[in-house]
Amino acid sequence: MRHLLTTIFILISSTALASNLTQAADSLLGVLKNTQSPEQRVQIYRNLADIYSESPEARTYLLKMYQEASTINDRKSMLNALDDILTTGIYDYNKDTIAKYTKLFEKIATEEELKSLLPFYRMRTFDSRCYSGERDKAIKEEISSQNSKANGKEDIYNQVVSAYNMGTSFYMSDQYAKAIPYLDKAMKLAESLPEKDKYIYKKFITWRVCFTYGQTGKGKEAVKIMEQLINMVEHKYRTDYQKQRPFYNIDPYLLQYYSFLISSLPYLTLEQEKTYWKRIQKIGKNLTNDLDKYNYYLCANNYYSNNHTEKDYYKAIAANDSLIKFATTLAPLNLPGLYNINSMTYEAVKDYQNALKYLKISHQIQDSLSTEATHKQLNELQVKYDMNALNNEKTMLEIKNKKTMLTSLSILLIIVVAICTYLYFSWKKEKRMKMELKALHLKAQESEKMKQSFINSICHEIRTPLNAIVGFSDLIMNEEIDAEMRKEFPPEIQKNTVLLTSLINSMLEVANLDVSEEKLPCKPIDLKNICVHEMKQLKKKEGIEYKLEITEESMIIPSNAQYLTQVIEHLLSNANKFTEKGQITLGYRVNQSKEEISIYVSDTGCGIPQEKHEEVFNRFSKLDTFMPGNGLGLYLCRLITKRLAGEIKIDPAYKEGTRMIVTLPIK
């Protein structure tokens, strides 16, 4: 009887009825309506998903949690929501859900997170396939995959998964003894994983290990491993879930674990038996989900029928009656077995009349289910037969019609069209390849020229301040030079040190910005203060008038103060460098209709030829090789502006020198 109860427990469908809305859920929904804080809304959606766990409402709230978290770029909460959605999709083996949300997960997860979690999803998916009717196909594919990787190297995560899947393959084929070495290996490898990953892997693997040990007569070892699993889950709940997720319900998981222990009564001491049963009774008082209640009564029946002290068969019968009530909707296929258990229990108390009664009901339901299944199968076969007959008739009619239409002319025409099409596409392909080759060749030549120019420029720019630093450093130590003159050397050393540092910083800044196209982090800044500060910092030259065309009040825009300051600083420095007389103007204008602001720097310098307006923004580009600089300033400005969702260009209508315009969104 004990083995029959265990089998029924394993085969129960995992689909549960949705829980009724609780008072806590109503309160959270009330708070949700009155808060606009994205962080609070993310936490509320997390709590609502925990309350409605394993129901359609849970997925709805998880999706809302993901969307809310994405508005504030809360990557951790986004991954948390996707993980729960994926886990549910894998458990139900919903291929569309798995494919869709795996792609989303891969887009936002780091390389390290993908390395640790994708193998875990693969392991769970294999498990679900084995229970969803694809067992043979899944096992065949796994064995084939293992053979192809025999000579390759896998990381520790994939080694865990490979060992588990092979063990599960043997388990599903009822080869329990062969499964144990692989499952033991998976457990051992999981122990070496980082702490953040060890829990999820061990929690999943341990459940399979316990059932496999139970099937091979290693009940004591299975009980010990299950106790370790309970301790691990309860510790994780106390440390991570209890405070962060107050509505996370651990009871259904503990009920499964304790139910396994109760199904292993022969291997428990009397003290363990009583302790676990008290814990199950405590959990049972708070259950609201029909499936959890089903599991509770199944456990109660097992306990009252098989405990060490005094078996209470009448309580076992009462528990089984409750099981029958829930099984009517949750697991109709289990009804014959449950009625049979009642029959055996009545037989144990020598109530043969009721034993015979329930045995008859068991056989009647079994016959009914068998008949229903047979009729269903016959109906499906009849539908398939009718469909095949219609398809055959349609096919024969189509063949007959096509024979009358086929002629030698059509065949010849098809051949000619095919040849012409092939020649045309071959010619197009050849032409495209030649053009691409030519473009790549020109690009390589240009890249080589730019690289050589950059090397020459950098060597010159680095050598000049380095020579000055070394030279003046030597002169400082030369006591033959007048002391008064030597006082002038430190400022020169400092000036050249600043030049050298600025050059290296520009190169590092370009390298840092060039590796990504993501928008830079922005927050409200005062553009007026930045413009005033940068104009003050600019080293003034005689004969030049410096003007600010800005508003009297503050100009608050969403941007990145550090990088926008660099852009303005570079533009002012360039204007100052190439202007000998006249004026340099820094200002901005707001275009409300387009919701953008234009920051401009104009000068009366030598100007830039219109055909060179785009070239100056290229990396290492210098129109005047004799002027100091490395050709990175304007390239860096364009990188920063692009990362701020704006653009930079030279005003072609301005003829008195050069006017640089930076356009940025203000919302």
C-alpha positions as CSV (number, residue, x, y, z in Angstrom):
1,M,0.0,0.0,0.0
2,R,2.8,2.4,0.8
3,H,4.4,2.0,-2.6
4,L,1.0,2.6,-4.3
5,L,0.5,5.9,-2.4
6,T,4.0,7.0,-3.4
7,T,3.3,6.2,-7.0
8,I,0.1,8.3,-6.9
9,F,1.9,11.2,-5.3
10,I,4.5,11.2,-8.1
11,L,1.9,11.1,-11.0
12,I,-0.3,13.9,-9.8
13,S,-0.8,16.7,-12.4
14,S,1.1,19.9,-11.4
15,T,-1.7,22.2,-12.6
16,A,-3.5,23.8,-9.6
17,L,-6.6,25.9,-9.2
18,A,-6.1,29.6,-8.7
19,S,-6.1,30.7,-5.1
20,N,-8.8,33.1,-3.9
21,L,-7.7,36.7,-3.6
22,T,-6.5,37.3,-0.1
23,Q,-6.8,40.4,2.0
24,A,-3.1,41.0,1.6
25,A,-3.6,41.1,-2.2
26,D,-6.4,43.6,-1.9
27,S,-4.2,45.8,0.3
28,L,-1.3,45.6,-2.2
29,L,-3.6,46.5,-5.1
30,G,-4.8,49.5,-3.1
31,V,-1.2,50.7,-2.5
32,L,-0.4,50.1,-6.2
33,K,-3.1,52.5,-7.3
34,N,-1.7,55.3,-5.0
35,T,2.0,55.1,-5.8
36,Q,4.0,56.3,-8.8
37,S,7.4,55.1,-7.5
38,P,8.7,52.5,-10.0
39,E,10.8,50.8,-7.2
40,Q,7.7,50.4,-5.0
41,R,5.6,49.2,-7.9
42,V,8.2,46.6,-8.8
43,Q,8.2,45.3,-5.2
44,I,4.3,45.2,-5.1
45,Y,4.2,43.2,-8.4
46,R,6.7,40.8,-6.9
47,N,4.5,40.3,-3.8
48,L,1.4,39.9,-5.9
49,A,3.1,37.2,-8.0
50,D,4.1,35.4,-4.8
51,I,0.5,35.5,-3.5
52,Y,-0.9,34.1,-6.8
53,S,1.9,31.6,-7.2
54,E,1.3,28.9,-9.8
55,S,-1.8,30.6,-11.2
56,P,-2.4,32.7,-14.4
57,E,-2.5,35.9,-12.3
58,A,1.1,35.2,-11.2
59,R,2.4,35.4,-14.8
60,T,0.5,38.6,-15.4
61,Y,2.1,40.3,-12.4
62,L,5.5,39.0,-13.3
63,L,5.2,40.6,-16.7
64,K,4.1,43.8,-15.2
65,M,7.1,43.6,-12.8
66,Y,9.4,43.1,-15.7
67,Q,8.0,46.1,-17.6
68,E,8.1,48.3,-14.6
69,A,11.7,47.3,-13.8
70,S,12.7,48.0,-17.4
71,T,11.6,51.6,-17.1
72,I,14.3,52.2,-14.4
73,N,16.8,49.8,-15.8
74,D,16.5,47.6,-12.7
75,R,18.3,44.6,-14.3
76,K,18.1,42.4,-11.2
77,S,14.3,42.7,-10.9
78,M,14.0,42.1,-14.7
79,L,16.0,38.9,-14.4
80,N,14.1,37.8,-11.3
81,A,10.7,38.2,-13.2
82,L,12.0,36.4,-16.3
83,D,13.4,33.6,-14.2
84,D,10.0,32.9,-12.6
85,I,8.2,33.1,-16.0
86,L,10.8,30.8,-17.6
87,T,10.6,28.3,-14.7
88,T,6.8,28.1,-15.1
89,G,7.0,27.7,-18.8
90,I,9.6,25.0,-18.6
91,Y,7.6,23.2,-15.9
92,D,4.6,23.2,-18.2
93,Y,6.9,22.6,-21.2
94,N,5.4,25.5,-23.2
95,K,7.8,25.7,-26.1
96,D,6.6,29.2,-27.2
97,T,7.1,30.6,-23.7
98,I,10.5,29.0,-23.3
99,A,11.8,30.4,-26.7
100,K,10.4,33.9,-26.2
101,Y,11.6,34.6,-22.7
102,T,14.9,32.8,-23.1
103,K,15.7,35.4,-25.9
104,L,14.7,38.2,-23.5
105,F,16.8,36.7,-20.8
106,E,19.9,36.4,-23.0
107,K,19.6,40.1,-24.0
108,I,19.8,41.5,-20.5
109,A,21.8,38.9,-18.6
110,T,25.6,39.2,-18.2
111,E,27.9,36.6,-19.6
112,E,28.5,35.1,-16.2
113,E,24.7,34.8,-15.5
114,L,24.2,33.2,-18.9
115,K,27.0,30.8,-18.1
116,S,25.4,29.7,-14.8
117,L,21.6,29.8,-15.6
118,L,21.2,28.6,-19.2
119,P,22.6,25.1,-18.3
120,F,20.1,25.0,-15.4
121,Y,17.2,25.8,-17.7
122,R,18.5,23.1,-20.1
123,M,18.4,20.6,-17.2
124,R,14.9,21.5,-16.2
125,T,13.7,21.4,-19.8
126,F,15.0,17.9,-20.2
127,D,13.1,16.9,-17.1
128,S,9.9,18.4,-18.3
129,R,10.2,16.8,-21.7
130,C,10.5,13.4,-20.1
131,Y,7.2,14.0,-18.3
132,S,5.4,15.6,-21.3
133,G,5.3,12.8,-23.8
134,E,8.7,13.4,-25.4
135,R,10.7,11.1,-23.1
136,D,12.2,8.8,-25.7
137,K,13.1,11.7,-28.0
138,A,14.6,13.7,-25.2
139,I,16.7,10.8,-24.0
140,K,17.9,9.9,-27.5
141,E,18.9,13.5,-28.1
142,E,20.7,13.7,-24.8
143,I,22.7,10.5,-25.4
144,S,23.6,11.8,-28.9
145,S,24.7,15.1,-27.4
146,Q,26.8,13.3,-24.8
147,N,28.6,11.2,-27.4
148,S,29.4,14.3,-29.5
149,K,31.0,16.0,-26.5
150,A,33.0,13.0,-25.4
151,N,36.3,14.5,-26.5
152,G,35.4,18.1,-25.8
153,K,35.7,20.1,-22.6
154,E,32.7,21.4,-20.7
155,D,32.6,24.0,-18.0
156,I,31.5,22.9,-14.5
157,Y,27.8,23.9,-15.0
158,N,27.4,21.9,-18.2
159,Q,29.2,18.9,-16.5
160,V,26.6,19.0,-13.7
161,V,23.7,19.1,-16.3
162,S,25.2,16.3,-18.4
163,A,25.6,14.1,-15.4
164,Y,22.0,14.8,-14.1
165,N,20.4,14.3,-17.6
166,M,22.2,11.0,-18.0
167,G,21.1,9.9,-14.6
168,T,17.5,11.0,-15.3
169,S,17.6,9.1,-18.6
170,F,18.3,5.9,-16.8
171,Y,15.8,6.7,-14.1
172,M,13.0,7.2,-16.7
173,S,14.0,3.9,-18.2
174,D,13.6,2.2,-14.8
175,Q,17.3,1.5,-14.6
176,Y,17.7,3.0,-11.2
177,A,21.1,1.3,-10.3
178,K,22.7,2.8,-13.4
179,A,21.2,6.2,-12.7
180,I,22.8,6.5,-9.2
181,P,26.5,7.1,-10.2
182,Y,25.5,9.9,-12.6
183,L,23.2,11.6,-10.1
184,D,25.9,11.2,-7.3
185,K,28.4,12.9,-9.7
186,A,25.9,15.7,-10.4
187,M,25.5,16.3,-6.6
188,K,29.2,16.2,-6.1
189,L,29.9,18.7,-8.9
190,A,27.1,21.0,-7.7
191,E,28.9,21.2,-4.3
192,S,31.8,23.0,-6.1
193,L,29.6,25.7,-7.7
194,P,29.6,29.2,-6.3
195,E,27.2,29.8,-3.4
196,K,24.8,31.8,-5.5
197,D,24.3,28.9,-7.9
198,K,24.8,25.9,-5.6
199,Y,21.3,26.3,-4.1
200,I,19.2,26.2,-7.2
201,Y,21.2,23.2,-8.7
202,K,21.2,21.2,-5.5
203,K,17.6,21.8,-4.7
204,F,16.6,20.4,-8.1
205,I,19.0,17.5,-8.2
206,T,18.4,16.3,-4.7
207,W,14.7,15.6,-5.4
208,R,15.7,13.2,-8.2
209,V,18.4,11.6,-6.1
210,C,16.0,10.9,-3.2
211,F,13.5,9.1,-5.4
212,T,16.2,7.1,-7.1
213,Y,17.7,6.0,-3.8
214,G,14.2,5.0,-2.6
215,Q,13.8,2.8,-5.7
216,T,17.1,1.0,-5.1
217,G,16.4,0.2,-1.4
218,K,18.7,3.0,-0.1
219,G,15.9,4.4,2.0
220,K,18.1,5.6,4.9
221,E,20.4,7.5,2.6
222,A,17.4,9.0,0.8
223,V,15.9,10.2,4.2
224,K,19.3,11.7,5.1
225,I,19.6,13.6,1.8
226,M,16.0,14.8,2.1
227,E,16.7,16.2,5.6
228,Q,19.7,18.1,4.2
229,L,17.5,19.5,1.4
230,I,14.9,20.6,3.9
231,N,17.5,22.3,6.0
232,M,19.0,24.0,3.0
233,V,15.6,25.3,1.7
234,E,14.5,26.5,5.2
235,H,17.9,28.3,5.6
236,K,17.6,29.9,2.2
237,Y,14.0,31.0,3.0
238,R,15.1,32.6,6.3
239,T,18.1,34.4,4.9
240,D,16.9,35.5,1.4
241,Y,13.1,35.2,1.1
242,Q,11.5,35.9,4.5
243,K,12.5,39.6,4.5
244,Q,12.8,40.4,0.8
245,R,9.7,38.5,-0.3
246,P,7.3,38.3,2.7
247,F,4.5,36.6,0.7
248,Y,6.7,33.9,-0.7
249,N,5.0,30.6,0.3
250,I,7.5,27.9,1.2
251,D,4.8,25.5,2.6
252,P,4.0,23.6,-0.7
253,Y,7.7,22.8,-1.1
254,L,8.1,21.6,2.5
255,L,4.9,19.6,2.2
256,Q,6.4,17.7,-0.7
257,Y,9.6,17.1,1.1
258,Y,7.9,15.9,4.3
259,S,5.5,13.8,2.3
260,F,8.5,12.0,0.9
261,L,9.8,11.3,4.4
262,I,6.4,10.1,5.5
263,S,6.4,7.7,2.5
264,S,9.7,6.3,3.9
265,L,8.3,5.4,7.3
266,P,10.2,2.1,7.6
267,Y,13.5,4.1,7.6
268,L,12.4,6.7,10.2
269,T,12.8,6.5,13.9
270,L,9.8,6.9,16.1
271,E,10.9,10.4,17.1
272,Q,11.5,11.4,13.4
273,E,8.1,10.0,12.5
274,K,6.3,12.1,15.1
275,T,8.3,15.3,14.4
276,Y,7.7,15.2,10.7
277,W,4.0,14.4,11.1
278,K,3.6,17.4,13.4
279,R,5.3,19.7,10.9
280,I,3.0,18.4,8.1
281,Q,-0.1,19.0,10.3
282,K,1.1,22.5,11.0
283,I,1.6,23.2,7.3
284,G,-1.8,21.6,6.5
285,K,-3.7,24.2,8.6
286,N,-2.6,27.1,6.3
287,L,-3.2,25.4,2.9
288,T,-5.6,27.0,0.5
289,N,-4.6,25.4,-2.8
290,D,-6.6,22.3,-3.7
291,L,-3.5,20.5,-5.0
292,D,-1.6,21.2,-1.8
293,K,-4.6,19.9,0.2
294,Y,-4.6,16.8,-2.0
295,N,-1.0,16.2,-1.2
296,Y,-1.7,16.8,2.5
297,Y,-4.5,14.2,2.7
298,L,-2.3,11.7,0.7
299,C,0.4,12.1,3.3
300,A,-2.2,11.7,6.1
301,N,-3.4,8.5,4.6
302,N,0.1,7.2,4.3
303,Y,0.9,8.1,7.9
304,Y,-2.2,6.6,9.5
305,S,-1.8,3.4,7.5
306,N,1.9,2.8,8.1
307,N,3.2,4.5,11.3
308,H,5.3,2.5,13.7
309,T,3.1,2.8,16.8
310,E,-0.6,2.4,16.4
311,K,-2.1,2.4,12.9
312,D,-5.4,4.4,12.8
313,Y,-7.2,2.9,9.8
314,Y,-10.3,5.0,10.2
315,K,-8.4,8.2,10.1
316,A,-6.6,6.8,7.0
317,I,-10.0,6.1,5.4
318,A,-11.2,9.7,6.2
319,A,-8.1,11.1,4.6
320,N,-8.6,8.9,1.6
321,D,-12.2,10.1,1.3
322,S,-10.9,13.7,1.1
323,L,-8.4,12.5,-1.5
324,I,-11.2,11.1,-3.6
325,K,-13.1,14.4,-3.4
326,F,-10.2,16.4,-4.7
327,A,-9.1,13.8,-7.2
328,T,-12.4,14.0,-9.0
329,T,-11.3,17.4,-10.5
330,L,-7.5,17.3,-10.0
331,A,-6.5,13.8,-11.0
332,P,-9.4,11.6,-12.2
333,L,-7.0,8.9,-13.4
334,N,-6.0,8.3,-9.7
335,L,-9.6,7.5,-8.6
336,P,-9.4,3.7,-9.2
337,G,-6.2,3.5,-7.1
338,L,-7.7,5.6,-4.3
339,Y,-10.9,3.5,-4.2
340,N,-8.6,0.4,-4.1
341,I,-6.7,1.9,-1.2
342,N,-10.0,2.3,0.7
343,S,-10.9,-1.2,-0.1
344,M,-7.6,-2.5,1.3
345,T,-7.9,-0.3,4.4
346,Y,-11.4,-1.7,5.1
347,E,-10.1,-5.1,4.6
348,A,-7.3,-4.4,7.2
349,V,-10.0,-3.6,9.8
350,K,-12.0,-6.7,8.7
351,D,-14.9,-4.6,7.3
352,Y,-15.3,-6.9,4.3
353,Q,-18.6,-5.4,3.2
354,N,-17.1,-1.9,2.6
355,A,-13.9,-3.5,1.3
356,L,-15.9,-5.3,-1.4
357,K,-18.0,-2.1,-2.1
358,Y,-15.0,0.1,-2.7
359,L,-13.3,-2.6,-4.7
360,K,-16.3,-2.8,-7.0
361,I,-16.3,1.0,-7.4
362,S,-12.6,0.9,-8.2
363,H,-13.1,-1.6,-11.0
364,Q,-16.2,0.2,-12.3
365,I,-14.2,3.5,-12.6
366,Q,-11.3,1.7,-14.1
367,D,-13.5,0.1,-16.7
368,S,-15.2,3.4,-17.3
369,L,-11.9,5.2,-17.8
370,S,-10.6,2.4,-20.1
371,T,-13.8,2.5,-22.1
372,E,-13.6,6.3,-22.4
373,A,-10.0,6.2,-23.4
374,T,-10.8,3.5,-26.0
375,H,-13.7,5.5,-27.5
376,K,-11.5,8.6,-27.5
377,Q,-8.8,6.7,-29.4
378,L,-11.3,5.3,-31.8
379,N,-12.7,8.7,-32.5
380,E,-9.3,10.2,-33.1
381,L,-8.4,7.3,-35.5
382,Q,-11.7,7.8,-37.3
383,V,-11.1,11.5,-37.8
384,K,-7.6,10.8,-39.0
385,Y,-8.9,8.2,-41.4
386,D,-11.5,10.6,-42.8
387,M,-8.9,13.3,-43.2
388,N,-6.6,11.0,-45.0
389,A,-9.4,9.9,-47.4
390,L,-10.2,13.5,-48.2
391,N,-6.6,14.3,-48.8
392,N,-6.1,11.3,-51.1
393,E,-9.1,12.3,-53.2
394,K,-7.8,15.9,-53.4
395,T,-4.4,14.7,-54.3
396,M,-5.7,12.4,-57.1
397,L,-7.8,15.3,-58.5
398,E,-4.8,17.6,-58.5
399,I,-2.6,15.1,-60.3
400,K,-5.2,14.6,-62.9
401,N,-5.6,18.3,-63.6
402,K,-1.8,18.8,-63.7
403,K,-1.3,16.1,-66.2
404,T,-3.6,17.9,-68.7
405,M,-1.6,21.1,-68.2
406,L,1.9,19.8,-68.6
407,T,3.4,20.2,-72.1
408,S,6.7,20.1,-73.6
409,L,6.6,23.9,-74.1
410,S,6.1,24.5,-70.4
411,I,9.0,22.2,-69.5
412,L,11.2,24.0,-72.0
413,L,10.1,27.4,-70.6
414,I,10.9,26.3,-67.0
415,I,14.4,25.2,-68.0
416,V,15.1,28.5,-69.9
417,V,13.8,30.6,-66.9
418,A,15.9,28.5,-64.5
419,I,19.0,29.0,-66.5
420,C,18.5,32.7,-67.0
421,T,17.7,33.1,-63.3
422,Y,20.8,31.2,-62.3
423,L,23.0,33.3,-64.7
424,Y,21.4,36.5,-63.5
425,F,21.9,35.9,-59.8
426,S,25.5,34.6,-60.5
427,W,26.3,37.8,-62.3
428,K,24.7,39.9,-59.5
429,K,26.6,38.0,-56.9
430,E,29.9,38.4,-58.7
431,K,29.3,42.1,-59.2
432,R,28.4,42.5,-55.5
433,M,31.5,40.6,-54.4
434,K,33.7,42.8,-56.6
435,M,32.2,46.0,-55.2
436,E,32.5,44.7,-51.6
437,L,36.1,43.7,-52.3
438,K,36.9,47.1,-53.7
439,A,35.3,48.9,-50.8
440,L,37.2,46.7,-48.3
441,H,40.4,47.4,-50.2
442,L,39.8,51.2,-50.1
443,K,38.8,51.0,-46.4
444,A,42.0,49.0,-45.6
445,Q,44.1,51.6,-47.4
446,E,42.4,54.5,-45.6
447,S,42.8,52.7,-42.3
448,E,46.5,52.2,-42.9
449,K,46.9,55.8,-43.8
450,M,45.0,56.9,-40.7
451,K,47.0,54.5,-38.5
452,Q,50.3,55.8,-39.8
453,S,49.1,59.4,-39.4
454,F,48.0,58.6,-35.9
455,I,51.3,57.0,-35.0
456,N,53.2,60.0,-36.4
457,S,51.0,62.4,-34.6
458,I,51.1,60.5,-31.3
459,C,54.9,60.1,-31.5
460,H,55.2,63.8,-32.1
461,E,52.7,64.9,-29.4
462,I,54.1,62.5,-26.8
463,R,57.7,63.3,-27.7
464,T,57.3,67.1,-27.4
465,P,56.1,67.2,-23.7
466,L,58.3,64.3,-22.7
467,N,61.4,66.1,-24.1
468,A,60.4,69.2,-22.3
469,I,59.8,67.4,-19.0
470,V,63.1,65.5,-19.3
471,G,65.0,68.6,-20.4
472,F,63.8,70.9,-17.7
473,S,64.2,68.2,-15.1
474,D,67.9,67.9,-16.0
475,L,68.3,71.7,-15.9
476,I,66.7,72.0,-12.5
477,M,69.5,69.7,-11.2
478,N,72.2,71.8,-13.0
479,E,73.7,74.0,-10.3
480,E,75.6,76.0,-12.9
481,I,72.3,77.7,-14.0
482,D,71.3,80.7,-12.1
483,A,68.8,79.9,-9.2
484,E,66.4,82.6,-10.4
485,M,66.2,81.0,-13.8
486,R,65.7,77.6,-12.4
487,K,62.5,78.8,-10.7
488,E,60.9,79.1,-14.1
489,F,61.5,75.4,-15.0
490,P,58.9,73.7,-12.6
491,P,55.9,75.5,-14.2
492,E,57.2,74.4,-17.6
493,I,57.4,70.8,-16.4
494,Q,53.9,71.0,-14.9
495,K,52.5,72.5,-18.2
496,N,54.0,69.7,-20.3
497,T,52.9,67.1,-17.8
498,V,49.3,68.4,-18.2
499,L,49.6,68.2,-22.0
500,L,50.9,64.7,-21.8
501,T,48.1,63.7,-19.3
502,S,45.4,65.3,-21.5
503,L,46.6,63.4,-24.6
504,I,46.5,60.0,-22.8
505,N,43.2,60.8,-21.2
506,S,41.7,61.6,-24.6
507,M,42.9,58.3,-26.0
508,L,41.5,56.4,-23.0
509,E,38.2,58.3,-23.2
510,V,37.9,57.3,-26.9
511,A,38.6,53.7,-26.1
512,N,36.1,53.7,-23.3
513,L,33.3,55.3,-25.3
514,D,34.0,53.4,-28.5
515,V,33.1,49.9,-27.1
516,S,29.4,50.5,-26.7
517,E,26.5,52.4,-28.3
518,E,24.3,52.4,-25.2
519,K,23.0,55.8,-24.0
520,L,25.0,57.4,-21.3
521,P,23.3,57.8,-17.9
522,C,21.5,61.2,-17.7
523,K,20.1,63.3,-15.0
524,P,18.9,67.0,-14.7
525,I,21.9,69.4,-15.1
526,D,22.2,73.2,-15.3
527,L,23.6,74.0,-18.8
528,K,24.0,77.7,-18.0
529,N,26.5,76.9,-15.1
530,I,28.5,74.6,-17.4
531,C,28.8,77.2,-20.1
532,V,29.8,79.9,-17.7
533,H,32.3,77.7,-16.0
534,E,33.9,76.5,-19.2
535,M,34.2,80.0,-20.6
536,K,35.9,81.1,-17.4
537,Q,38.3,78.1,-17.6
538,L,39.3,78.9,-21.2
539,K,42.8,80.5,-21.5
540,K,42.1,83.9,-23.0
541,K,44.1,85.4,-25.9
542,E,44.7,89.0,-26.6
543,G,42.8,90.4,-29.6
544,I,39.9,88.0,-29.1
545,E,36.5,88.9,-27.6
546,Y,34.8,86.1,-25.7
547,K,31.0,86.2,-25.6
548,L,28.3,84.1,-23.9
549,E,24.8,84.0,-25.5
550,I,22.9,82.3,-22.7
551,T,19.7,82.9,-20.7
552,E,19.7,84.8,-17.5
553,E,17.9,82.0,-15.7
554,S,19.1,78.4,-15.2
555,M,18.7,76.0,-18.1
556,I,17.9,72.6,-16.7
557,I,18.2,69.7,-19.3
558,P,18.5,65.9,-18.9
559,S,22.1,65.1,-19.8
560,N,25.5,63.8,-18.4
561,A,27.3,66.7,-16.9
562,Q,30.8,65.1,-17.1
563,Y,30.7,64.2,-20.8
564,L,28.7,67.3,-21.9
565,T,31.4,69.5,-20.2
566,Q,34.1,67.6,-22.2
567,V,32.3,68.4,-25.5
568,I,32.0,72.1,-24.7
569,E,35.6,72.2,-23.4
570,H,36.9,70.6,-26.7
571,L,34.9,72.9,-28.9
572,L,36.0,76.0,-27.0
573,S,39.6,74.8,-27.1
574,N,39.5,74.2,-30.9
575,A,38.0,77.6,-31.5
576,N,40.6,79.2,-29.3
577,K,43.4,77.3,-31.1
578,F,42.5,78.3,-34.6
579,T,41.4,82.0,-33.9
580,E,43.9,84.8,-33.7
581,K,41.6,87.8,-33.6
582,G,37.9,88.5,-33.7
583,Q,35.5,86.8,-31.3
584,I,34.6,83.4,-29.9
585,T,30.9,82.9,-28.9
586,L,29.4,80.1,-26.8
587,G,25.6,80.0,-26.5
588,Y,22.5,77.9,-26.8
589,R,18.9,78.0,-28.3
590,V,15.9,76.0,-27.3
591,N,13.5,74.6,-30.0
592,Q,10.3,73.8,-28.1
593,S,8.5,72.4,-31.2
594,K,11.1,69.7,-31.6
595,E,11.8,69.4,-27.9
596,E,15.6,69.9,-28.4
597,I,18.3,72.4,-27.5
598,S,21.2,73.5,-29.8
599,I,24.5,74.4,-28.2
600,Y,26.8,76.3,-30.5
601,V,30.4,77.5,-30.5
602,S,31.3,80.0,-33.2
603,D,34.6,81.7,-34.0
604,T,36.2,84.0,-36.6
605,G,39.2,81.8,-37.2
606,C,40.5,80.2,-40.3
607,G,37.4,78.1,-40.9
608,I,36.9,74.6,-42.3
609,P,36.3,73.9,-46.1
610,Q,32.8,72.6,-46.6
611,E,34.1,69.4,-48.3
612,K,36.0,68.6,-45.1
613,H,33.0,69.1,-42.7
614,E,32.5,65.4,-42.2
615,E,36.2,64.4,-42.4
616,V,37.2,66.4,-39.3
617,F,35.0,64.2,-37.2
618,N,36.9,61.1,-38.2
619,R,39.4,59.5,-35.8
620,F,42.9,60.9,-36.0
621,S,41.8,63.5,-38.6
622,K,44.0,66.7,-38.7
623,L,43.6,69.3,-41.5
624,D,46.7,71.1,-40.3
625,T,49.5,68.6,-39.4
626,F,51.6,71.4,-38.0
627,M,49.1,72.5,-35.3
628,P,49.3,70.8,-31.9
629,G,46.7,68.1,-31.3
630,N,46.1,64.4,-32.0
631,G,42.9,64.5,-34.1
632,L,40.8,62.9,-31.4
633,G,38.9,65.9,-30.1
634,L,36.1,66.2,-32.6
635,Y,35.9,62.4,-32.9
636,L,35.4,62.2,-29.1
637,C,32.8,65.0,-29.3
638,R,30.8,63.0,-31.8
639,L,31.1,59.8,-29.8
640,I,29.8,61.6,-26.6
641,T,27.0,63.4,-28.5
642,K,25.8,60.1,-30.1
643,R,25.8,58.4,-26.7
644,L,23.7,61.3,-25.4
645,A,21.1,60.7,-28.2
646,G,22.1,63.9,-30.0
647,E,24.2,65.0,-33.0
648,I,27.0,67.4,-33.8
649,K,27.7,69.2,-37.0
650,I,29.3,72.2,-38.6
651,D,26.9,75.0,-39.7
652,P,27.5,75.3,-43.5
653,A,25.7,78.7,-43.6
654,Y,28.2,80.4,-41.2
655,K,31.0,82.0,-43.4
656,E,33.0,84.1,-40.8
657,G,34.9,81.2,-39.5
658,T,33.5,78.0,-38.0
659,R,30.3,77.3,-36.0
660,M,29.9,73.9,-34.3
661,I,26.4,73.0,-33.3
662,V,25.5,70.3,-30.8
663,T,21.8,69.3,-30.7
664,L,20.4,67.4,-27.7
665,P,16.9,66.3,-26.6
666,I,15.5,68.1,-23.7
667,K,12.9,65.4,-22.7
